Amino acid sequence: MVTETGESPGFRTILIRSLCRFIPFDALSFLGGEESGWHDRISGTRVISRN
C-alpha cells in the first residue's frame, strides 16, 4: 500500500484506512467497475503489487 503520491503511508493514513474498513457495505464500493474501495479513496491510498 502506498499513498496517492507513491510514498509509504504514515500512522495517520494507516489509521484512517483501517477505520474506513468498518464502513457498512464497503465491499459494495467495488461494484460498477471501481478499482479501489471507499477505504482507499477516503484515505488517499492505493494497493500495489510487488512482483
Sequence and secondary structure as in RCSB ss.txt:
>XXXX:A:sequence
MVTETGESPGFRTILIRSLCRFIPFDALSFLGGEESGWHDRISGTRVISRN
>XXXX:A:secstr
 EETTS    HHHHHHHHHHTTSTTGGGGGTTS SS HHHHHHTEE     
